[in-house]
Amino acid sequence: MAIPLLRAAMLSHSQSHPLIHSLSAIDETAKRRKRVVFSSSAFSSSELNPLIRSEVSFCVGTCLIPHPKKVKTGGEDAFFVSNYNGGVIAVADGVSGWAEEDVDPSLFPRELLANASNFVGDEEVNYDPQILIRKAHAATSSTGSATVIVAMLEKNGTLKIANVGDCGLKLIRNGRVVFSTSPQEHYFDCPFQLSSERVGQTYLDAAVCNVELMEGDIIVMGSDGLFDNVFDHEIVPTIVRYKDVAEAAKSLANLASCHALDSNFDSPYSLEARSRGFEPPLWKKILGMKLTGGKLDDITVIVGQVVSS
């Protein structure tokens, strides 16, 4: 994201596999296949136990497309997926404004999520995403800042979510979005962010919620590079078109990238900018044109489908 001190990304890639220990897009060479296993739950009936919760898993696909000008460095987004317990997914977006201070904006989000992946099974964390953010942040020594979202799935189907900033998560059920996280911001284009400096937010500022999942649900998690460029009514048909979650993630990321490059596309970002009173360049105003266009950014997409274990 391009904001007063902005975001992080990685290499463009997509992947999917049932039960592989997760890992992150934290290393520069990460062009690998992954698939996460989360658990969610569904009720199953039987004559003896009519309300037994059966365990389910998440089959996960990922794709990351760096900002066009940051392809060589992999961008400033980072993510990781893990099959620990029910499953863990996370995305962090480095604040690119740090580049103006001669600081690599990708270092903070990558170290933050590397630390988070190490603390997933920590006893003190107790499978709580807010505490995981606290410990990961405290252990991060790199200079910089980032937005971050973490979702941890219990085997009983409860998805625990903690979010600082404007990375997001959506739940698709029966062909429609039934739940979305809400972005946190100081003002337009300046989201809440964890930072190496005291002026930033902490785990206490995270928006925290729990969501119950069931077999057939689809989770879409991403950085703002996704949600600033793609509407909900585009996400659903793009996702349901594919049986392979890796292909779904790749298609959704490509759609976001296409919109980001289109100066005439009336994107979620441009709609929000106009609603906040932002105006188009003078030449557009003279021609009677409105403020339009996608937002160039790193784009990270994680798609997970809940399947019976």
KERORO-460621 format. One line per field, with one value per residue (C-alpha): residue number from 1; x, z, y. Coordinates in steps of 0.1 Angstrom, whole numbers, padded with zeros to 4 digits. Each point is the difference from the previous one (the first is absolute). Example, Ala and Ser with C-alpha at 12.3 -4.5 7.8 and 13.67 -1.06 7.14 Angstrom:
REM residues 2
k: [1/2]
X: [0123/0014]
Z: [0078/-0007]
Y: [-0045/0034]
//
This chain:
REM residues 309
k: [1/2/3/4/5/6/7/8/9/10/11/12/13/14/15/16/17/18/19/20/21/22/23/24/25/26/27/28/29/30/31/32/33/34/35/36/37/38/39/40/41/42/43/44/45/46/47/48/49/50/51/52/53/54/55/56/57/58/59/60/61/62/63/64/65/66/67/68/69/70/71/72/73/74/75/76/77/78/79/80/81/82/83/84/85/86/87/88/89/90/91/92/93/94/95/96/97/98/99/100/101/102/103/104/105/106/107/108/109/110/111/112/113/114/115/116/117/118/119/120/121/122/123/124/125/126/127/128/129/130/131/132/133/134/135/136/137/138/139/140/141/142/143/144/145/146/147/148/149/150/151/152/153/154/155/156/157/158/159/160/161/162/163/164/165/166/167/168/169/170/171/172/173/174/175/176/177/178/179/180/181/182/183/184/185/186/187/188/189/190/191/192/193/194/195/196/197/198/199/200/201/202/203/204/205/206/207/208/209/210/211/212/213/214/215/216/217/218/219/220/221/222/223/224/225/226/227/228/229/230/231/232/233/234/235/236/237/238/239/240/241/242/243/244/245/246/247/248/249/250/251/252/253/254/255/256/257/258/259/260/261/262/263/264/265/266/267/268/269/270/271/272/273/274/275/276/277/278/279/280/281/282/283/284/285/286/287/288/289/290/291/292/293/294/295/296/297/298/299/300/301/302/303/304/305/306/307/308/309]
X: [0000/0012/-0007/0019/0024/-0014/-0002/0016/-0003/0017/0006/-0030/-0010/-0030/-0002/-0022/0004/-0020/0019/0034/0016/-0004/0025/0003/0007/0026/0031/0009/0000/-0034/-0015/-0013/-0031/-0019/-0032/-0012/-0022/-0024/-0028/-0034/-0030/-0033/-0028/-0007/-0030/-0002/-0025/0024/0016/-0022/0022/0036/0023/0022/0035/0006/0031/0009/0015/0019/0014/0022/0011/0022/0005/0025/-0006/0013/0029/0010/0001/0038/-0001/-0032/-0020/-0009/-0029/0007/-0022/0001/-0023/0002/-0019/0007/-0031/-0029/0022/0015/0001/0015/0008/0021/0004/0031/-0002/0019/0005/0030/0019/0002/0020/0023/-0016/-0010/-0038/-0001/0022/-0025/-0030/0022/0016/-0033/-0016/0031/-0003/-0037/0006/0025/-0024/-0031/0003/0013/-0017/-0004/-0016/-0027/-0012/-0011/0007/0002/0026/0018/0002/0013/0028/0010/0001/0020/0026/0003/0032/-0002/-0008/-0033/-0037/-0027/-0037/-0008/-0028/0002/-0027/0003/-0025/-0009/-0008/-0035/-0006/0005/0021/0017/0010/0022/0006/0021/-0005/-0016/0010/-0033/-0019/-0033/-0022/-0019/-0028/-0026/0013/-0001/0022/-0015/0029/0027/0026/0000/0031/0014/0015/0012/-0012/-0005/0030/0017/-0010/0008/0034/0024/0033/0035/-0007/-0021/-0024/-0015/-0028/0003/-0018/-0024/-0013/-0008/-0036/-0008/-0029/-0010/-0018/-0015/0009/-0017/0009/-0003/0009/0027/0023/0017/0028/0021/0020/-0017/0014/-0028/-0029/0009/-0004/-0027/-0036/-0018/-0023/0032/0016/-0028/-0004/0038/0004/-0028/0011/0029/0001/0038/0006/0035/-0016/-0027/0026/0020/-0030/-0011/0035/0002/-0034/0012/0032/-0020/-0022/0029/0016/-0033/-0002/-0037/-0012/-0022/0016/-0010/0030/-0011/-0036/0013/0023/-0029/-0021/0027/0001/0030/-0001/0015/0030/-0007/0000/-0027/-0021/0003/-0013/-0028/0015/-0002/0027/0004/0026/0013/0027/0035/0012/0013/-0028/-0002/-0028/-0007/-0030/-0011/-0028/-0014/-0002/-0008/0031]
Z: [0000/-0007/0031/0025/0008/-0024/-0008/-0008/-0027/-0016/-0031/-0022/0005/0006/0018/0016/0018/0026/0033/-0005/0029/-0009/-0006/-0008/-0028/0021/-0018/-0033/-0020/0010/-0032/0016/0003/0032/0013/0034/0021/0022/0018/0000/0011/-0011/0019/-0009/0011/0012/0021/0029/-0002/-0020/0006/-0004/-0015/-0026/-0007/-0034/-0017/-0021/-0034/-0007/-0031/0000/-0025/0004/-0028/0009/-0010/-0036/0011/0028/-0019/0003/0038/0004/0014/0037/0008/0020/0010/0016/0002/0026/0007/0037/0020/-0023/-0021/-0001/-0028/0002/-0023/0007/-0022/0005/0000/-0030/0013/0019/-0033/0003/0031/-0018/0018/-0019/0007/-0006/0030/0027/-0013/-0009/0034/0017/-0017/0004/0037/-0001/-0017/0027/0028/-0014/0024/0030/0033/0009/-0033/0008/-0036/0003/-0031/0020/0024/-0030/-0015/0034/0002/-0037/0002/0032/-0016/-0032/-0001/-0036/-0005/-0018/0004/-0015/0001/0009/0003/0016/0000/0021/-0004/0029/-0008/0012/-0029/0018/-0021/0022/-0017/0011/-0024/0002/-0030/-0034/-0010/-0001/0001/-0016/0006/-0031/0008/-0026/-0027/0020/0024/0035/0021/-0006/0024/0001/-0007/0027/-0010/0014/-0031/-0037/-0013/0034/0018/0035/0000/0023/0001/0013/0013/0030/-0021/-0015/0011/0022/0003/0024/-0031/-0019/-0011/0013/-0009/-0002/-0030/-0001/-0032/-0017/-0028/-0034/0013/-0018/0017/-0020/0018/-0016/0002/-0010/-0035/-0004/0017/-0014/-0035/0000/0011/0019/-0029/-0021/0027/0003/-0037/-0004/0029/-0006/-0036/0011/0019/0005/0028/-0015/-0033/0018/0019/-0032/-0019/0027/0003/-0038/0000/0027/-0019/-0032/0018/0017/-0034/-0015/0004/-0011/0023/0027/0029/0036/0007/-0023/0012/0036/-0010/-0016/0031/0021/-0022/-0022/-0035/-0033/-0016/-0015/-0035/0008/0017/-0031/-0021/0025/0010/0035/0021/-0011/-0002/0019/0026/-0008/0029/0010/-0001/0023/-0002/0022/-0009/0023/-0005/0029/-0007/0021/0016]
Y: [0000/0035/0019/0021/-0029/-0030/-0038/-0033/-0028/-0030/-0019/-0007/-0036/-0022/-0033/-0026/-0034/-0017/-0004/0015/0017/0036/0025/0035/0022/0015/-0011/0017/-0032/-0013/-0014/-0031/-0020/0001/-0010/0004/-0019/0018/-0015/0010/-0018/-0013/-0017/-0036/-0020/-0036/-0019/0000/0034/0024/0030/-0012/0025/-0016/0015/0015/0014/0030/-0006/0032/0017/0031/0026/0031/0026/0028/0036/0004/0021/-0025/-0033/-0003/0003/-0020/0029/0007/-0024/-0032/-0030/-0034/-0029/-0029/-0032/0003/-0010/0010/0022/0035/0026/0035/0029/0031/0031/0021/0038/0012/0035/-0014/0000/0038/-0006/-0024/-0029/-0032/-0002/-0037/-0009/0008/-0020/-0030/-0002/0006/-0030/-0021/0006/-0007/-0033/-0010/0009/-0018/-0029/0021/-0008/0036/0008/-0026/0000/0036/0022/0032/-0014/-0015/0036/0013/-0025/0002/0038/0000/-0023/0020/0021/0014/0037/0006/-0006/-0021/-0008/-0036/-0025/-0034/-0027/-0032/-0029/-0022/-0036/0006/0024/0033/0024/0026/0032/0030/0029/0031/0023/-0007/-0035/-0019/-0033/-0009/-0031/-0013/-0024/-0013/0024/0032/0020/-0005/0015/0026/0016/0038/0020/0022/0034/0033/0018/-0010/-0021/0000/-0032/-0011/-0017/-0018/0018/-0001/0035/0009/0020/-0031/-0023/-0031/-0033/0018/0020/-0032/-0005/-0035/-0023/-0037/-0016/-0035/-0019/-0029/-0024/0017/0035/0019/0025/0028/0018/0027/0033/0032/-0005/-0025/0018/0035/-0014/-0027/0002/-0027/-0006/-0008/-0021/-0026/-0010/0000/-0024/-0024/-0004/-0022/-0033/0004/0026/0008/0009/0021/0019/0006/0012/0024/0014/0005/0017/0024/0007/0007/0024/0017/0008/0013/0038/0000/-0027/0013/-0020/-0003/0022/0028/-0002/0004/0029/0019/-0006/0016/0031/-0008/0015/-0010/0017/0034/-0012/-0026/0027/0022/-0029/-0007/-0033/-0015/-0015/-0037/-0027/-0030/0002/-0013/-0021/-0033/-0026/-0030/-0025/-0031/-0021/-0029/-0024/-0019/-0038/-0030/-0015]
//
